[in-house]
Amino acid sequence: MPFGKNKPNKGGVWADMIMSPEQNRDWLIYKWRPEGEEAGNTKRENSIRFSSNLTVRQGEVAVFQYAGRGVSGGTQDYIEGYFSDTIKTANMPILAGIVGAAYGGGTPFAAQVYFINMAGVNQVQFGVPWFNMFDPRLPDHPVEVAVRGTITFKIVDYKNFVTLQSLVDFDMTKFGNQIRNAIIDNVRNTMMDIMMKLGRPLAQIETYRREIKSILEPDLMSNLLNVYGVTIVDLNLAAIELNKECPGYQKVASLTQVQMETQIDLGAQGMRDQYAINMQTNAAMAAAQVENQAEAMRINREENQYAQRMQTDLGGMELHRLRAQTEMVGSTAAGMGAMGAGGGMGGGGGFNPGAMMAGMAMGGTVGQGMAGMMGNVFNQMNQQMPGMTPPGLPPQGAGAPPPVPGAGAPPPPMPGAAAPPQTAAPVIQFAVAVDGQTYGPFDMNALAQMAGAGQINSLSMVWREGMAAWQQAGTVPELAPLFAGAASPPPAPPV
């Protein structure tokens, strides 16, 4: 149904349909008139009947302006959308006080009806003609500047708007011009010294539009709200132009160019300096890395040489012991051979028991010595190298080697019998100091062989785990028996 069309109400009385236009929504203030009536041709537009239908759409406010009372020439009733109902005193408190209940439902009352578009936004384009601005470096040389842009605004506080603006004969074009003039004055006054506040060169003003906008908006918003009752939605500075023909611009542009070139030179020099610093840092780091690698290689080389030297020394000791044992066995064999030749069993015959016994003794001793030497060499290679102790310091304790599987193991228990407890006897090992070098540790068997071969004696310095200091071997209870005088052999059996 077209807006404003009349129709009879339930009581048969013709009533008005009061609403804003449905199609065109770009208005800010709309004054309602009955259908077919033009402004000023009738008083019906100011004569409203009770029971007329009122529709207020979402985002709108209907204002009933009563003549001759209150602010702006009258008093207002406000109805916010969405609303759709008949006009009655129950929903219009100011009207109830004016008309009273005695007039009845069909009695007209004098009022003007306006609709305020709260949802719509309105734009006003503006242009500020040439005005003087100043560069902070050359405050005595003004430069002409022009500004163009668009401002978007809307009504937020409709009561404040109605208080500040007369709704009677409201003209949107006239109102837009008032907004435009206010913007031009505000922009000119604020921007005149804005570059002085920012401390930026005027020749680069285009690059500072965001900062300029943040300074302009608060002043504009306060001015438009307090004077015109509208709120700024957006301020768009489309262009800020400098008059490049004016004398002030030539001076400002020349000064800016010189400073930019200086900054470029300083920046390039700074980059070169930073590059040199980076190269020096990288070279120092590379040299330190090479030095660290060389030191690590030197330490590794010395450790390998030390290990090889210790292995060689141990092998030399074993060979010396073997030669001593061989000489001893040879001497014994020679003596026993002489006994056989002097009249022992088989004297004068082909069978010489002395020589036979000497050969057996020599073979057994040499074989035992070779086996002991090889076993000790392998043992020292396995035990001495990982825990090598510097000369003059007690060596690290070494654990006993694992027992040979099955060696000396008792037979398994009889079925049903409890297995006897097995306890491992502690292995006693001693380190030996020879010519300032530490060797070992050696077990008791090895030490007995070394004592028998003359490699160590009672004055040799020894140490084992648990001893406070090095001691002479003859003073150690466990080793003292190794150096006691050897028992004399029993006399030869009678011939």
VEXDREN-2710 file (C-alpha; in Angstrom, 1 decimal):
% VEXDREN-2710
k/r/px/py/pz
1/MET/0.0/0.0/0.0
2/PRO/1.4/3.5/-0.8
3/PHE/2.5/5.4/2.2
4/GLY/0.1/7.9/3.6
5/LYS/-3.1/6.5/2.0
6/ASN/-6.3/6.9/3.9
7/LYS/-8.6/4.0/4.9
8/PRO/-11.6/3.7/7.3
9/ASN/-10.8/2.4/10.8
10/LYS/-12.9/-0.1/12.8
11/GLY/-15.4/2.5/13.7
12/GLY/-15.9/3.6/10.1
13/VAL/-13.9/6.8/10.5
14/TRP/-11.4/7.6/7.8
15/ALA/-7.9/7.5/9.3
16/ASP/-4.4/8.2/7.8
17/MET/-1.6/5.7/7.2
18/ILE/1.4/7.5/8.6
19/MET/4.8/6.1/7.5
20/SER/8.0/7.0/5.6
21/PRO/8.5/6.2/1.9
22/GLU/9.4/2.6/1.1
23/GLN/11.5/3.1/-2.0
24/ASN/13.9/6.0/-1.5
25/ARG/16.0/5.6/1.7
26/ASP/18.7/8.2/1.2
27/TRP/16.9/10.9/3.2
28/LEU/18.0/12.1/6.6
29/ILE/14.7/13.9/7.7
30/TYR/11.3/13.1/6.1
31/LYS/8.2/15.2/6.8
32/TRP/4.9/13.2/6.5
33/ARG/2.0/14.6/4.5
34/PRO/-1.3/13.0/3.5
35/GLU/-1.4/11.3/0.1
36/GLY/-1.8/13.8/-2.7
37/GLU/-1.2/16.8/-0.6
38/GLU/1.6/19.3/-1.3
39/ALA/3.4/21.4/1.2
40/GLY/1.5/24.6/2.2
41/ASN/-1.7/23.7/0.3
42/THR/-3.6/22.3/3.2
43/LYS/-3.6/22.2/6.9
44/ARG/-4.4/18.5/6.9
45/GLU/-0.7/17.7/7.1
46/ASN/-0.7/19.3/10.6
47/SER/-4.0/17.8/11.6
48/ILE/-3.8/14.2/12.8
49/ARG/-6.7/12.0/13.7
50/PHE/-6.8/9.6/16.6
51/SER/-6.9/5.9/15.5
52/SER/-4.7/6.7/12.5
53/ASN/-2.2/3.9/11.7
54/LEU/1.5/4.7/12.5
55/THR/4.3/2.5/11.2
56/VAL/7.9/3.2/12.1
57/ARG/10.5/1.0/10.4
58/GLN/13.6/-0.4/12.0
59/GLY/16.3/2.2/12.2
60/GLU/13.8/5.1/12.2
61/VAL/12.4/7.4/14.8
62/ALA/9.0/9.2/14.4
63/VAL/8.8/12.6/15.9
64/PHE/5.4/14.2/16.6
65/GLN/6.0/18.0/16.8
66/TYR/3.2/19.9/18.7
67/ALA/3.1/23.6/17.8
68/GLY/3.5/26.4/20.3
69/ARG/5.1/24.4/23.2
70/GLY/8.6/23.7/24.3
71/VAL/11.9/23.7/22.5
72/SER/12.1/24.7/18.8
73/GLY/8.6/26.0/19.0
74/GLY/6.9/22.9/20.5
75/THR/7.1/19.7/22.4
76/GLN/7.8/16.3/20.9
77/ASP/6.7/12.7/21.2
78/TYR/9.3/10.1/20.0
79/ILE/8.5/6.6/18.8
80/GLU/11.4/4.4/17.9
81/GLY/11.1/1.6/15.3
82/TYR/10.1/-1.0/14.9
83/PHE/6.5/0.2/15.7
84/SER/3.1/-0.5/14.0
85/ASP/-0.1/0.5/15.8
86/THR/-2.9/3.0/16.0
87/ILE/-2.3/6.4/17.5
88/LYS/-3.6/6.7/21.0
89/THR/-2.8/8.6/24.2
90/ALA/-1.4/5.4/25.7
91/ASN/1.6/5.3/23.5
92/MET/2.0/9.1/23.2
93/PRO/2.4/10.6/26.7
94/ILE/2.8/14.3/25.6
95/LEU/-0.3/14.0/23.4
96/ALA/-2.3/12.7/26.4
97/GLY/-1.5/15.8/28.3
98/ILE/-2.5/18.1/25.4
99/VAL/-5.7/16.6/24.2
100/GLY/-7.1/14.8/27.2
101/ALA/-9.6/11.9/27.1
102/ALA/-12.7/14.0/26.4
103/TYR/-12.2/14.4/22.7
104/GLY/-12.8/10.8/21.8
105/GLY/-11.2/8.6/19.1
106/GLY/-12.1/10.6/16.0
107/THR/-11.1/14.0/17.1
108/PRO/-8.1/15.5/15.2
109/PHE/-5.2/17.1/16.9
110/ALA/-2.6/19.5/15.6
111/ALA/0.9/18.0/15.1
112/GLN/3.6/17.7/12.5
113/VAL/5.1/14.2/11.9
114/TYR/8.8/13.8/11.0
115/PHE/10.8/10.6/10.5
116/ILE/14.5/10.6/11.3
117/ASN/16.6/8.0/9.4
118/MET/19.0/6.6/12.1
119/ALA/20.3/3.7/9.9
120/GLY/21.3/5.8/6.9
121/VAL/24.8/7.3/6.5
122/ASN/25.3/10.5/4.6
123/GLN/28.4/11.7/2.8
124/VAL/29.6/15.2/2.1
125/GLN/32.5/15.9/-0.3
126/PHE/34.7/18.9/0.6
127/GLY/37.6/20.8/-0.9
128/VAL/39.8/23.3/1.0
129/PRO/41.2/25.8/-1.4
130/TRP/44.8/27.1/-1.2
131/PHE/45.9/28.1/2.3
132/ASN/49.3/28.6/3.9
133/MET/51.2/25.9/5.7
134/PHE/54.7/26.0/7.2
135/ASP/57.7/23.7/7.3
136/PRO/59.3/23.3/10.8
137/ARG/62.7/23.9/9.2
138/LEU/61.7/27.1/7.3
139/PRO/58.9/28.7/9.4
140/ASP/59.3/32.0/7.5
141/HIS/58.5/30.6/4.1
142/PRO/54.8/29.6/3.7
143/VAL/53.7/27.0/1.2
144/GLU/50.2/26.9/-0.4
145/VAL/48.3/23.7/0.2
146/ALA/44.9/22.4/-0.9
147/VAL/43.0/19.5/0.6
148/ARG/40.2/17.3/-0.9
149/GLY/38.2/14.6/0.8
150/THR/34.9/13.1/1.9
151/ILE/33.2/12.9/5.3
152/THR/30.6/10.3/6.3
153/PHE/28.2/11.1/9.2
154/LYS/25.0/9.9/10.8
155/ILE/22.6/10.8/13.5
156/VAL/23.1/8.8/16.8
157/ASP/21.5/11.0/19.4
158/TYR/18.2/12.0/17.8
159/LYS/17.0/14.1/20.7
160/ASN/20.2/16.2/20.6
161/PHE/19.7/16.5/16.8
162/VAL/16.1/17.8/17.2
163/THR/17.2/20.2/19.9
164/LEU/19.9/21.7/17.6
165/GLN/18.1/21.6/14.3
166/SER/14.7/22.9/13.4
167/LEU/12.7/20.1/11.7
168/VAL/10.3/22.5/10.2
169/ASP/11.2/23.0/6.5
170/PHE/14.4/20.9/7.0
171/ASP/16.5/21.1/3.8
172/MET/19.1/18.4/3.4
173/THR/21.0/20.3/0.7
174/LYS/21.3/23.3/3.0
175/PHE/22.2/21.1/5.9
176/GLY/25.0/19.4/3.8
177/ASN/26.4/22.8/2.9
178/GLN/26.5/23.8/6.5
179/ILE/28.5/20.6/7.3
180/ARG/30.9/21.2/4.4
181/ASN/31.6/24.8/5.5
182/ALA/32.3/23.6/9.0
183/ILE/34.7/20.9/7.7
184/ILE/36.6/23.4/5.5
185/ASP/37.1/25.9/8.4
186/ASN/38.2/23.2/10.8
187/VAL/40.6/21.6/8.3
188/ARG/42.2/24.9/7.4
189/ASN/42.7/26.0/11.0
190/THR/44.0/22.7/12.2
191/MET/46.4/21.9/9.3
192/MET/48.0/25.3/9.2
193/ASP/50.7/24.3/11.7
194/ILE/50.2/20.6/11.8
195/MET/53.6/19.8/10.2
196/MET/55.2/22.0/12.9
197/LYS/53.5/19.7/15.5
198/LEU/54.6/16.5/13.8
199/GLY/58.1/17.8/13.2
200/ARG/58.0/16.5/9.6
201/PRO/59.1/18.2/6.3
202/LEU/56.2/19.8/4.5
203/ALA/57.4/18.5/1.1
204/GLN/56.5/15.0/2.3
205/ILE/53.1/15.8/3.7
206/GLU/51.4/13.2/1.4
207/THR/53.1/10.4/3.3
208/TYR/51.7/11.6/6.6
209/ARG/48.0/11.5/5.8
210/ARG/47.3/8.9/8.5
211/GLU/48.9/11.0/11.2
212/ILE/47.1/14.1/9.9
213/LYS/43.7/12.3/9.9
214/SER/44.2/11.2/13.5
215/ILE/44.7/14.8/14.5
216/LEU/41.8/16.2/12.4
217/GLU/39.1/13.7/13.5
218/PRO/38.7/14.5/17.2
219/ASP/38.2/18.3/16.5
220/LEU/35.8/17.6/13.7
221/MET/33.8/15.1/15.6
222/SER/33.4/17.4/18.6
223/ASN/32.4/20.3/16.4
224/LEU/29.8/18.5/14.3
225/LEU/28.3/16.8/17.3
226/ASN/27.9/19.9/19.5
227/VAL/26.8/22.2/16.7
228/TYR/24.9/20.0/14.2
229/GLY/24.0/16.9/16.2
230/VAL/25.7/14.4/13.9
231/THR/28.5/11.9/14.5
232/ILE/31.4/11.3/12.1
233/VAL/31.6/7.7/10.7
234/ASP/34.7/8.2/8.5
235/LEU/37.0/11.0/7.3
236/ASN/38.7/10.3/4.0
237/LEU/41.5/12.6/2.9
238/ALA/41.6/11.9/-0.8
239/ALA/44.4/14.3/-1.7
240/ILE/46.8/16.9/-0.1
241/GLU/48.3/19.1/-2.8
242/LEU/51.3/21.5/-2.6
243/ASN/51.5/24.5/-4.9
244/LYS/54.8/23.7/-6.6
245/GLU/54.8/27.2/-8.3
246/CYS/54.9/29.2/-5.1
247/PRO/58.4/30.5/-3.9
248/GLY/58.1/28.8/-0.5
249/TYR/57.8/25.4/-2.0
250/GLN/61.0/25.8/-4.0
251/LYS/63.0/26.5/-0.9
252/VAL/61.4/23.7/1.1
253/ALA/61.8/21.2/-1.7
254/SER/65.5/22.1/-2.2
255/LEU/66.2/21.7/1.5
256/THR/64.4/18.4/1.6
257/GLN/66.4/17.1/-1.4
258/VAL/69.7/18.0/0.3
259/GLN/68.7/16.3/3.5
260/MET/67.6/13.1/1.7
261/GLU/70.8/12.8/-0.2
262/THR/72.7/13.3/3.1
263/GLN/70.6/10.6/4.7
264/ILE/71.2/8.3/1.8
265/ASP/75.0/8.8/2.1
266/LEU/74.9/8.2/5.8
267/GLY/72.8/5.1/5.3
268/ALA/75.2/3.7/2.7
269/GLN/78.2/4.4/5.0
270/GLY/76.4/2.7/7.8
271/MET/75.8/-0.3/5.7
272/ARG/79.4/-0.4/4.7
273/ASP/80.6/-0.1/8.3
274/GLN/78.2/-2.8/9.4
275/TYR/79.4/-5.1/6.6
276/ALA/83.0/-4.6/7.7
277/ILE/82.1/-5.4/11.3
278/ASN/80.3/-8.5/10.2
279/MET/83.3/-9.6/8.1
280/GLN/85.7/-9.1/11.0
281/THR/83.4/-11.0/13.3
282/ASN/83.1/-13.9/10.9
283/ALA/86.9/-14.0/10.4
284/ALA/87.5/-14.1/14.2
285/MET/85.0/-16.8/14.6
286/ALA/86.6/-18.8/11.8
287/ALA/90.1/-18.4/13.3
288/ALA/88.8/-19.5/16.7
289/GLN/87.2/-22.5/15.2
290/VAL/90.4/-23.5/13.3
291/GLU/92.4/-23.0/16.5
292/ASN/90.0/-25.2/18.5
293/GLN/90.2/-27.9/15.9
294/ALA/94.0/-27.8/15.9
295/GLU/94.1/-28.0/19.7
296/ALA/91.7/-30.9/19.7
297/MET/93.9/-32.7/17.2
298/ARG/97.0/-32.1/19.2
299/ILE/95.4/-33.4/22.4
300/ASN/94.2/-36.5/20.5
301/ARG/97.6/-37.1/19.0
302/GLU/99.4/-36.8/22.4
303/GLU/97.0/-39.2/24.0
304/ASN/97.5/-41.8/21.2
305/GLN/101.3/-41.4/21.5
306/TYR/101.1/-41.8/25.2
307/ALA/99.0/-45.0/24.9
308/GLN/101.4/-46.5/22.3
309/ARG/104.4/-45.7/24.5
310/MET/102.8/-47.4/27.5
311/GLN/102.0/-50.4/25.5
312/THR/105.6/-50.6/24.2
313/ASP/107.0/-50.3/27.8
314/LEU/104.8/-53.1/29.1
315/GLY/105.9/-55.4/26.2
316/GLY/109.5/-54.6/27.0
317/MET/109.1/-55.6/30.7
318/GLU/107.5/-58.9/29.7
319/LEU/110.4/-59.7/27.2
320/HIS/113.0/-58.9/29.9
321/ARG/111.3/-61.2/32.4
322/LEU/111.1/-64.0/29.8
323/ARG/114.9/-63.6/29.0
324/ALA/115.7/-63.8/32.8
325/GLN/113.5/-66.9/33.2
326/THR/115.2/-68.5/30.2
327/GLU/118.7/-67.9/31.5
328/MET/117.7/-69.3/34.9
329/VAL/116.2/-72.4/33.4
330/GLY/119.3/-72.8/31.2
331/SER/121.6/-72.6/34.3
332/THR/119.5/-75.2/36.1
333/ALA/119.6/-77.5/33.2
334/ALA/123.3/-77.2/32.8
335/GLY/123.8/-78.0/36.5
336/MET/121.6/-81.1/36.3
337/GLY/123.3/-82.2/33.2
338/ALA/126.6/-82.1/34.9
339/MET/125.2/-84.2/37.7
340/GLY/124.1/-86.8/35.3
341/ALA/127.5/-86.9/33.6
342/GLY/129.3/-87.2/36.9
343/GLY/127.8/-90.6/37.8
344/GLY/124.1/-90.3/38.1
345/MET/121.6/-92.8/36.9
346/GLY/122.6/-94.2/33.6
347/GLY/126.1/-92.8/33.9
348/GLY/128.3/-93.9/31.0
349/GLY/125.2/-95.2/29.2
350/GLY/122.9/-93.7/26.5
351/PHE/120.2/-92.7/29.0
352/ASN/121.0/-89.6/31.0
353/PRO/118.2/-88.9/33.5
354/GLY/119.7/-85.6/34.6
355/ALA/119.6/-84.3/31.1
356/MET/116.1/-85.6/30.7
357/MET/114.9/-83.8/33.9
358/ALA/116.8/-80.7/32.9
359/GLY/115.1/-80.7/29.5
360/MET/111.7/-81.2/31.0
361/ALA/112.2/-78.5/33.6
362/MET/113.4/-76.1/30.9
363/GLY/110.6/-76.9/28.6
364/GLY/108.0/-76.5/31.3
365/THR/109.5/-73.3/32.6
366/VAL/109.8/-71.7/29.2
367/GLY/106.3/-72.8/28.2
368/GLN/104.9/-71.4/31.4
369/GLY/106.9/-68.2/30.9
370/MET/105.6/-67.7/27.4
371/ALA/102.1/-68.3/28.4
372/GLY/102.4/-65.9/31.3
373/MET/104.0/-63.3/29.1
374/MET/101.2/-63.5/26.5
375/GLY/98.5/-63.5/29.1
376/ASN/100.0/-60.5/31.0
377/VAL/100.5/-58.6/27.8
378/PHE/96.9/-59.0/26.8
379/ASN/95.8/-58.3/30.4
380/GLN/97.8/-55.1/30.6
381/MET/96.5/-54.0/27.2
382/ASN/93.0/-54.5/28.4
383/GLN/93.4/-53.0/31.9
384/GLN/96.1/-50.4/31.8
385/MET/95.1/-48.4/28.8
386/PRO/91.6/-47.1/29.8
387/GLY/92.7/-46.2/33.4
388/MET/96.3/-45.0/32.9
389/THR/97.6/-43.1/35.9
390/PRO/100.1/-40.2/35.5
391/PRO/103.6/-40.8/37.1
392/GLY/103.8/-40.2/40.8
393/LEU/100.0/-40.5/41.4
394/PRO/98.1/-43.5/42.7
395/PRO/96.5/-45.4/39.8
396/GLN/92.8/-45.8/39.5
397/GLY/91.4/-49.0/40.9
398/ALA/90.7/-51.7/38.4
399/GLY/88.0/-54.3/38.9
400/ALA/88.8/-58.0/38.8
401/PRO/88.5/-59.6/35.3
402/PRO/85.5/-61.8/34.8
403/PRO/86.1/-65.4/35.7
404/VAL/86.6/-67.9/32.9
405/PRO/83.3/-69.6/32.3
406/GLY/83.4/-73.1/33.7
407/ALA/86.9/-72.8/35.2
408/GLY/87.0/-74.4/38.7
409/ALA/83.2/-74.5/38.8
410/PRO/81.8/-77.2/41.2
411/PRO/79.5/-79.8/39.9
412/PRO/75.8/-79.0/39.9
413/PRO/73.9/-79.9/43.1
414/MET/72.0/-83.1/43.4
415/PRO/68.3/-83.0/42.6
416/GLY/66.5/-81.5/45.5
417/ALA/69.6/-80.3/47.3
418/ALA/70.1/-76.6/48.0
419/ALA/72.8/-75.0/46.0
420/PRO/75.8/-73.9/48.1
421/PRO/76.5/-70.2/48.3
422/GLN/79.2/-68.9/46.1
423/THR/81.4/-66.0/47.1
424/ALA/84.0/-64.5/44.9
425/ALA/87.5/-64.1/46.5
426/PRO/88.8/-60.5/46.2
427/VAL/91.6/-60.1/43.7
428/ILE/94.6/-58.3/45.0
429/GLN/96.5/-56.2/42.4
430/PHE/99.4/-53.9/42.8
431/ALA/100.9/-51.2/40.6
432/VAL/104.7/-51.0/40.3
433/ALA/106.8/-47.9/39.8
434/VAL/109.9/-48.3/37.6
435/ASP/112.1/-45.4/36.6
436/GLY/109.4/-42.9/37.4
437/GLN/106.8/-44.7/35.3
438/THR/103.7/-46.5/36.7
439/TYR/102.9/-50.0/35.4
440/GLY/100.1/-52.3/36.3
441/PRO/98.1/-53.2/38.2
442/PHE/99.4/-56.8/38.3
443/ASP/97.9/-59.8/40.2
444/MET/99.8/-61.9/42.6
445/ASN/100.8/-64.5/40.0
446/ALA/102.3/-61.9/37.8
447/LEU/104.1/-60.3/40.7
448/ALA/105.6/-63.6/41.8
449/GLN/106.9/-64.2/38.3
450/MET/108.3/-60.7/38.1
451/ALA/110.0/-61.2/41.5
452/GLY/111.4/-64.6/40.4
453/ALA/112.8/-63.0/37.2
454/GLY/114.4/-60.2/39.2
455/GLN/112.2/-57.5/37.6
456/ILE/111.1/-56.3/41.0
457/ASN/112.7/-56.8/44.5
458/SER/111.9/-55.9/48.0
459/LEU/112.9/-52.2/47.4
460/SER/110.6/-51.7/44.5
461/MET/107.8/-49.2/45.1
462/VAL/104.3/-50.6/44.9
463/TRP/100.7/-49.4/45.5
464/ARG/97.3/-50.9/45.6
465/GLU/93.8/-49.6/46.2
466/GLY/93.4/-48.8/49.9
467/MET/97.0/-47.8/50.6
468/ALA/97.7/-44.2/51.6
469/ALA/101.0/-43.9/49.7
470/TRP/103.6/-45.9/47.8
471/GLN/105.6/-48.5/49.8
472/GLN/108.5/-50.8/49.3
473/ALA/107.4/-54.2/48.2
474/GLY/109.3/-55.9/51.1
475/THR/107.2/-53.9/53.7
476/VAL/103.8/-55.0/52.3
477/PRO/102.6/-58.1/54.1
478/GLU/101.0/-59.7/50.9
479/LEU/104.3/-59.3/48.9
480/ALA/106.9/-59.9/51.6
481/PRO/106.9/-63.8/51.1
482/LEU/107.9/-63.2/47.4
483/PHE/111.3/-61.9/48.4
484/ALA/112.2/-64.4/51.2
485/GLY/115.2/-66.6/50.6
486/ALA/114.5/-69.6/48.4
487/ALA/114.5/-72.9/50.3
488/SER/117.6/-75.2/49.6
489/PRO/116.8/-78.4/47.6
490/PRO/116.9/-81.6/49.5
491/PRO/120.1/-83.7/49.2
492/ALA/120.4/-86.0/46.2
493/PRO/119.3/-89.6/46.8
494/PRO/122.2/-92.0/47.5
495/VAL/123.7/-93.7/44.5
END
